[in-house]
Amino acid sequence: MSKEVLEAAATLIGCTIGAGILGIPYVVAKAGFLTGILDIIVLGILIMILNLCTGEIVLRTQEEHQLTGYIGKYLGNTARRIMAFSMIFSIYGAMLAYLIKEGDFLQMLFGGSPFMNSIIFFSIMSLLIYLGLDIIERSEMWIVLLVMLMVGAIIFLTFPHIKTANLTGFNVQSIFIPYGVVLFAFLGNVAIPEMREELKKNRRALKKAIMIGSLVPLIVYVFFALCVVGVTGTATAESAIESLGKFISRSAANFTAFFAVLAMSTAFLALGLALKEMYIFDYKKDRIMAWFLACFVPLLLFLFIKNFINVLAITGAVAGGITGILLILTHMKARKHGDRKPEYAIKLNFLIYLILMLIFTFGIIYQILSEMGLIKI
């Protein structure tokens, strides 16, 4: 396998694995281990299909765009604006999730108040985003390395302590409990246009890179949930690392928390810089206003919202659902109106398109009703 394919796959992995992984064990334990694992596998496969569709869209299009550009080209300006809203909603949700959890992890390492820790973290990160450090803008490999080190350490430390009694439980009525969090954890298709450029000399390899980049998070999430829930069972907390502190040595938990802080800090910077640049280049805001919008909207949300799992769930279900529906419609249109022959094509019939869109639509409705308290989970 070529270096270029691995680097392109790493780009997708780096954009996919983030804060969502920390919430997976909690929702898996809450739904029942087997129910949660089924969710991860099914949604992982659906997202891989969606990622492959996205790859085909970019290969069927002569011009280079980001996802909003491709959707605008095939579905029009209204769809482009909806997609832009979805992307901004997703980035703000991720930044809010990082703000919430960094305070808890810093408390594990240094003590103090989680709220004040988050404010200190925000102050440092917002200053770095204002300065616009170029080294952070291309940090995919660092993110992948740090997250893989964290996950690898957790699997290594917990595997000997797994209790098989914790790895049971299936309830079909709980099948949608993990939906939003798991979908959030799989969101990474914004990386696919960049992958096309990384493979511009070998675009036939894009399909392989997308499959690798989609399967690695799926496998990582299954093993991560297995190890954490296998050790903590029904005592699994909203953040996996906090749960493990009660079952493995404190030093080991602090070790994994340290890597989590580094990985989430890097991701927060990358998202903040990307959002700032989007406001500058796409919405013609001056640099101060762009920085303010990129950083202080998540801070304002943080002052009122503290539930990590709810943030992941609503962001994943809404942003992921909207993006999924728009990309399916775009794929259908690009197959007929694309302006170049793609290096690969995914053969999907209307029934599969319909099933995918119904899943995404039902997920959005379910999560919103759940957040409103109209559905009890």
C-alpha positions as CSV (number, residue, x, y, z in Angstrom):
1,M,0.0,0.0,0.0
2,S,1.4,3.4,-1.0
3,K,2.4,6.2,1.3
4,E,-0.1,8.5,-0.4
5,V,-3.0,6.2,0.3
6,L,-2.1,5.9,4.0
7,E,-1.7,9.7,4.3
8,A,-5.1,10.2,2.7
9,A,-6.7,7.6,4.9
10,A,-5.1,9.3,7.9
11,T,-6.7,12.6,6.9
12,L,-10.1,11.0,7.1
13,I,-9.3,9.2,10.3
14,G,-8.1,12.4,11.9
15,C,-11.2,14.3,10.9
16,T,-13.4,11.5,12.2
17,I,-12.0,10.4,15.6
18,G,-12.4,13.2,18.1
19,A,-14.6,14.1,21.1
20,G,-17.3,11.6,20.0
21,I,-15.2,8.6,21.0
22,L,-15.3,9.7,24.7
23,G,-19.1,9.5,24.8
24,I,-19.5,6.1,23.0
25,P,-19.0,3.8,26.1
26,Y,-21.6,5.7,28.1
27,V,-24.4,5.4,25.4
28,V,-23.3,1.8,24.7
29,A,-23.6,0.9,28.4
30,K,-26.9,2.7,28.7
31,A,-28.5,0.9,25.7
32,G,-27.0,-2.5,26.5
33,F,-23.6,-3.6,25.2
34,L,-24.8,-5.7,22.3
35,T,-27.3,-3.0,21.3
36,G,-24.7,-0.3,21.3
37,I,-22.2,-2.5,19.3
38,L,-24.9,-3.1,16.7
39,D,-25.4,0.7,16.5
40,I,-21.7,1.3,15.9
41,I,-21.4,-1.4,13.2
42,V,-24.6,-0.5,11.3
43,L,-23.9,3.3,11.4
44,G,-20.2,2.7,10.6
45,I,-21.2,0.8,7.5
46,L,-23.8,3.4,6.5
47,I,-21.3,6.2,6.9
48,M,-18.7,4.3,4.9
49,I,-21.3,4.1,2.1
50,L,-22.0,7.8,2.4
51,N,-18.2,8.5,2.4
52,L,-17.8,6.5,-0.8
53,C,-20.7,8.4,-2.3
54,T,-19.0,11.6,-1.4
55,G,-15.8,10.4,-3.0
56,E,-17.7,9.6,-6.2
57,I,-19.3,13.1,-6.2
58,V,-15.9,14.8,-6.1
59,L,-14.5,12.5,-8.8
60,R,-17.5,13.3,-11.1
61,T,-16.9,17.0,-10.8
62,Q,-14.2,18.8,-12.8
63,E,-13.9,21.8,-10.5
64,E,-12.6,21.6,-7.0
65,H,-14.9,22.5,-4.1
66,Q,-15.6,21.9,-0.4
67,L,-18.7,20.0,0.4
68,T,-20.9,23.1,0.4
69,G,-19.6,23.9,-3.1
70,Y,-20.5,20.4,-4.5
71,I,-23.9,20.5,-2.9
72,G,-24.5,24.0,-4.3
73,K,-23.4,22.9,-7.8
74,Y,-25.9,20.0,-8.0
75,L,-28.7,21.1,-5.7
76,G,-28.7,24.9,-5.8
77,N,-28.0,27.8,-3.4
78,T,-30.7,26.9,-0.9
79,A,-29.2,23.5,-0.3
80,R,-25.7,25.1,-0.2
81,R,-26.9,27.4,2.6
82,I,-28.4,24.5,4.5
83,M,-25.2,22.6,4.2
84,A,-23.2,25.6,5.4
85,F,-25.5,25.8,8.4
86,S,-25.0,22.1,9.1
87,M,-21.2,22.4,9.0
88,I,-21.2,25.5,11.2
89,F,-23.6,23.7,13.7
90,S,-21.3,20.7,13.7
91,I,-18.1,22.7,14.3
92,Y,-19.7,24.7,17.1
93,G,-21.1,21.5,18.7
94,A,-17.6,19.9,18.6
95,M,-15.9,23.0,20.1
96,L,-18.6,23.1,22.8
97,A,-18.0,19.5,23.6
98,Y,-14.2,20.1,23.9
99,L,-14.8,23.0,26.2
100,I,-17.0,20.9,28.5
101,K,-14.6,17.9,28.7
102,E,-11.3,19.8,28.9
103,G,-12.4,21.2,32.2
104,D,-13.0,17.8,33.6
105,F,-9.7,16.3,32.3
106,L,-7.7,19.2,33.6
107,Q,-9.3,18.7,37.0
108,M,-8.2,15.1,36.9
109,L,-4.6,16.2,36.2
110,F,-4.3,19.5,38.2
111,G,-7.4,19.8,40.4
112,G,-9.4,23.0,40.6
113,S,-12.9,23.8,39.3
114,P,-13.9,22.2,36.0
115,F,-15.6,25.5,35.0
116,M,-12.5,27.6,35.7
117,N,-10.3,25.0,34.0
118,S,-12.5,25.3,30.9
119,I,-12.3,29.1,30.9
120,I,-8.5,29.0,31.2
121,F,-8.4,26.5,28.4
122,F,-10.6,28.7,26.3
123,S,-8.5,31.8,27.0
124,I,-5.3,30.1,25.8
125,M,-7.0,28.5,22.7
126,S,-8.8,31.7,21.6
127,L,-5.5,33.6,21.8
128,L,-3.8,31.0,19.6
129,I,-6.7,31.1,17.2
130,Y,-6.4,34.9,17.0
131,L,-2.7,34.6,16.3
132,G,-3.5,32.0,13.6
133,L,-0.6,29.6,14.1
134,D,0.1,28.0,10.7
135,I,1.5,24.9,12.3
136,I,-1.9,23.9,13.6
137,E,-3.7,24.3,10.3
138,R,-2.3,21.0,9.0
139,S,-2.4,18.9,12.2
140,E,-4.2,15.8,11.0
141,M,-1.3,13.4,11.6
142,W,-0.7,14.8,15.1
143,I,-4.4,14.4,15.9
144,V,-4.4,10.8,14.6
145,L,-1.2,10.0,16.6
146,L,-2.4,11.5,19.8
147,V,-5.8,9.9,19.7
148,M,-4.4,6.5,18.7
149,L,-1.9,6.7,21.6
150,M,-4.8,7.5,24.0
151,V,-7.0,4.7,22.7
152,G,-4.1,2.2,22.5
153,A,-3.1,3.0,26.1
154,I,-6.7,2.5,27.3
155,I,-7.1,-0.8,25.5
156,F,-3.8,-2.1,26.8
157,L,-4.5,-1.0,30.4
158,T,-8.1,-2.2,30.6
159,F,-8.1,-5.5,28.6
160,P,-6.9,-7.7,31.5
161,H,-9.7,-6.3,33.7
162,I,-12.7,-6.9,31.4
163,K,-15.6,-8.8,32.9
164,T,-17.6,-10.9,30.4
165,A,-20.8,-10.2,32.5
166,N,-20.6,-6.6,31.4
167,L,-20.6,-7.5,27.7
168,T,-24.2,-8.6,27.5
169,G,-27.6,-6.9,27.2
170,F,-29.7,-6.3,24.1
171,N,-32.9,-4.3,24.0
172,V,-34.4,-3.4,20.6
173,Q,-36.3,-0.5,22.3
174,S,-32.9,1.1,23.1
175,I,-31.6,0.9,19.6
176,F,-31.7,4.7,19.1
177,I,-30.1,5.7,22.4
178,P,-26.6,5.7,21.0
179,Y,-27.6,7.0,17.6
180,G,-26.7,10.7,17.9
181,V,-23.4,10.2,19.8
182,V,-22.3,7.4,17.5
183,L,-23.2,9.4,14.4
184,F,-21.3,12.4,15.7
185,A,-18.3,10.1,16.2
186,F,-18.3,9.1,12.6
187,L,-18.6,12.6,11.1
188,G,-15.5,13.2,9.0
189,N,-16.6,13.5,5.3
190,V,-15.4,17.1,5.1
191,A,-12.0,15.6,4.6
192,I,-12.8,13.8,1.4
193,P,-12.3,16.8,-1.0
194,E,-8.8,17.2,0.6
195,M,-8.2,13.5,0.1
196,R,-8.9,13.9,-3.6
197,E,-6.1,16.5,-3.8
198,E,-3.7,14.4,-1.8
199,L,-4.3,11.6,-4.4
200,K,-4.4,13.8,-7.5
201,K,-1.7,11.6,-9.2
202,N,-3.6,8.4,-8.3
203,R,-7.3,9.1,-8.0
204,R,-8.2,5.5,-8.5
205,A,-6.8,5.0,-5.0
206,L,-9.4,7.3,-3.4
207,K,-11.9,4.4,-3.0
208,K,-9.3,2.4,-1.0
209,A,-8.3,5.3,1.1
210,I,-11.9,6.1,2.0
211,M,-12.6,2.5,2.9
212,I,-9.6,2.3,5.2
213,G,-10.3,5.8,6.7
214,S,-13.9,4.7,7.4
215,L,-13.2,1.2,8.7
216,V,-10.4,2.2,11.2
217,P,-12.7,4.4,13.3
218,L,-15.4,1.6,13.3
219,I,-12.9,-0.9,14.6
220,V,-11.4,1.5,17.1
221,Y,-14.9,2.4,18.4
222,V,-15.9,-1.3,18.8
223,F,-12.7,-2.2,20.8
224,F,-12.8,1.1,22.8
225,A,-16.4,0.4,23.8
226,L,-15.6,-3.3,24.6
227,C,-12.7,-2.4,26.8
228,V,-14.3,0.5,28.7
229,V,-17.8,-1.1,29.2
230,G,-16.2,-4.5,29.8
231,V,-14.4,-2.9,32.8
232,T,-16.9,-0.4,34.1
233,G,-20.2,-1.9,33.1
234,T,-23.3,0.0,34.4
235,A,-20.9,2.4,36.2
236,T,-19.7,3.8,32.9
237,A,-19.8,7.6,33.2
238,E,-20.4,10.2,30.6
239,S,-16.7,10.4,29.8
240,A,-14.9,7.1,29.4
241,I,-11.6,8.2,31.0
242,E,-13.3,9.4,34.1
243,S,-15.0,6.0,34.5
244,L,-11.7,4.2,34.2
245,G,-10.2,6.2,37.0
246,K,-12.2,4.1,39.5
247,F,-11.1,0.7,38.1
248,I,-7.5,1.1,37.0
249,S,-4.7,2.9,38.7
250,R,-5.0,6.7,39.1
251,S,-1.6,7.2,37.3
252,A,-2.9,5.2,34.3
253,A,-6.1,7.2,34.2
254,N,-4.1,10.5,34.4
255,F,-1.8,9.2,31.6
256,T,-4.8,8.7,29.2
257,A,-6.3,12.0,30.4
258,F,-3.1,13.8,29.4
259,F,-3.2,12.5,25.9
260,A,-6.9,13.4,25.7
261,V,-6.1,17.0,26.7
262,L,-3.5,17.2,24.0
263,A,-5.6,15.6,21.3
264,M,-8.7,17.7,22.1
265,S,-6.6,20.9,22.3
266,T,-5.2,20.3,18.8
267,A,-8.6,19.6,17.4
268,F,-10.2,22.7,19.1
269,L,-7.5,24.8,17.5
270,A,-7.9,23.2,14.0
271,L,-11.7,23.7,14.2
272,G,-11.4,27.3,15.4
273,L,-8.9,28.3,12.8
274,A,-11.0,26.6,10.0
275,L,-14.2,28.5,11.2
276,K,-12.3,31.8,11.5
277,E,-11.0,31.4,7.9
278,M,-14.5,30.5,6.6
279,Y,-16.0,33.6,8.1
280,I,-13.1,35.7,6.5
281,F,-13.1,34.2,3.0
282,D,-16.7,33.0,2.5
283,Y,-18.6,35.6,4.5
284,K,-16.2,38.5,4.1
285,K,-15.9,39.3,7.8
286,D,-13.0,41.3,9.1
287,R,-10.4,39.3,11.1
288,I,-11.6,40.5,14.5
289,M,-15.3,39.7,13.8
290,A,-14.3,36.4,12.3
291,W,-12.3,35.5,15.4
292,F,-15.1,36.7,17.7
293,L,-17.7,34.5,15.9
294,A,-15.4,31.5,15.8
295,C,-14.5,31.5,19.5
296,F,-17.1,33.3,21.5
297,V,-20.2,31.6,20.2
298,P,-19.0,28.2,21.7
299,L,-18.1,30.1,24.9
300,L,-21.6,31.7,25.2
301,L,-23.1,28.2,24.7
302,F,-20.8,26.8,27.3
303,L,-22.1,29.2,29.9
304,F,-25.6,27.6,29.6
305,I,-24.9,24.1,28.4
306,K,-22.8,21.6,30.4
307,N,-24.2,18.2,29.3
308,F,-21.4,16.5,27.2
309,I,-23.6,13.6,26.0
310,N,-26.5,15.8,25.0
311,V,-24.2,18.1,23.0
312,L,-22.7,15.1,21.1
313,A,-26.2,13.6,20.5
314,I,-28.0,16.6,19.2
315,T,-25.0,17.7,17.1
316,G,-24.5,14.3,15.6
317,A,-28.2,13.6,14.9
318,V,-29.0,17.1,13.4
319,A,-25.7,18.0,11.6
320,G,-25.0,14.4,10.6
321,G,-28.5,13.8,9.4
322,I,-28.7,17.0,7.4
323,T,-25.3,16.3,5.8
324,G,-26.3,12.7,5.1
325,I,-29.5,13.6,3.3
326,L,-27.9,16.4,1.2
327,L,-25.0,14.2,0.2
328,I,-27.4,11.4,-0.9
329,L,-29.4,13.8,-3.0
330,T,-26.2,15.2,-4.4
331,H,-24.9,11.7,-5.3
332,M,-28.2,11.0,-7.1
333,K,-27.8,14.2,-9.1
334,A,-24.1,13.9,-9.8
335,R,-24.6,10.4,-11.4
336,K,-26.7,12.1,-14.1
337,H,-25.1,15.5,-14.4
338,G,-21.5,15.1,-13.4
339,D,-19.0,16.6,-15.9
340,R,-16.2,14.0,-15.7
341,K,-16.0,10.2,-15.6
342,P,-15.2,9.1,-12.1
343,E,-12.4,6.6,-11.2
344,Y,-15.0,4.5,-9.4
345,A,-18.8,4.4,-9.0
346,I,-21.0,3.1,-6.2
347,K,-24.1,1.3,-7.5
348,L,-27.0,2.1,-5.3
349,N,-30.7,1.7,-6.2
350,F,-33.5,3.9,-5.2
351,L,-34.5,1.7,-2.3
352,I,-31.1,2.0,-0.7
353,Y,-31.2,5.8,-1.2
354,L,-34.6,5.9,0.4
355,I,-33.6,3.7,3.4
356,L,-30.5,5.9,4.1
357,M,-32.6,9.1,3.9
358,L,-35.3,7.7,6.2
359,I,-32.7,6.6,8.8
360,F,-31.1,10.1,8.8
361,T,-34.6,11.8,8.9
362,F,-35.9,9.6,11.7
363,G,-32.7,10.2,13.6
364,I,-33.1,14.0,13.5
365,I,-36.8,13.8,14.6
366,Y,-36.1,11.3,17.3
367,Q,-33.2,13.3,18.8
368,I,-35.1,16.6,18.8
369,L,-38.1,15.0,20.4
370,S,-35.9,13.3,22.9
371,E,-34.2,16.6,23.8
372,M,-37.6,18.2,24.2
373,G,-38.6,15.5,26.6
374,L,-41.3,14.1,24.4
375,I,-39.5,10.8,24.1
376,K,-38.1,9.2,27.3
377,I,-34.9,7.3,26.9
